[in-house]
Amino acid sequence: MNSLFHRKRGVVPACDVYDLKTFRRLIEATYDLEGIVGYKLGALLGLTYGLPQLVNVIREYTDLPVIYDHQKAGTDIPRLGVKFATICADAGITGVILFPQAGPQTEAAFIDALFDKNLVPMVGGEMTHSQYLTHDGGFIRDDAPVEIYTLAAEKGVNHFIVPGTKPAVINQYHRLLSGLVNEPEYSMPGIGKQGGDITSAFDALEGAPAYAIIGASIYEQADMAAAARRFCAEALSTTGSE
């Protein structure tokens, strides 16, 4: 299966800003940096301006993949997957993040719908914060992420979202998925302001393709380009970036 991104290691700026001016500044500051492999759009901008307009802004500067994170897609009834995938495809989105907490029927339906529209499903099972799984005081069963990742792999998914704040957990999921998928790829939020660091998170993947999704630690900085450049340098210096 073809890789979503053009290199094995890199950084995906998360565009979780509030207005088009800041969004455009972020793209202008980062699109031509070595190590930037794509952009992630979220619900904040998406609900305010609409995905087509946002994708068009990015396309003024670059053809890099655009990821949509609905925060969190895959939590509704199965049949809405087709409508959701159609909207994303029509907007020019490349890949879509799913956290299918609504169960296996919804997960399968959303994955199928995305594939049918030639979109890349990026499936997550565990988030970055505490009190998510039951052993930590959360609502989600401890074994649910394994079931989510396993079903995704069985459906043909090869790109997974893992929590960048939890290197040991990343390694556990990689060992599971590397036995199910030929060269799985991973994107991870939680790097920077949430406490995760690229080197620890990437090292946990034992050379597998890895991408840091980084938001506030880039877009809240006075010099966005310098901040992004530092993260890119770290990502490209890790083992497996060749």
Secondary structure, DSSP 8 states (H G I E B T S, - for coil): ---SSSSSEEEEEB---SSHHHHHHHHHHHTTSTTB--EEEEHHHHHHH-HHHHHHHHHTT----EEEEEEEES-S-TTHHHHHHHHHHHHT--EEEE--TT-HHHHHHHHHHHHHTT-EEEEE-S-SSSS-BGGGT-SB-TTHHHHHHHHHHHTT--EEE--TT-HHHHHHHHHHHTTTSSS-EEEE--BSTTSB-HHHHHHTTTT--EEEEE-HHHHTSSSHHHHHHHHHHHHHHSTT--
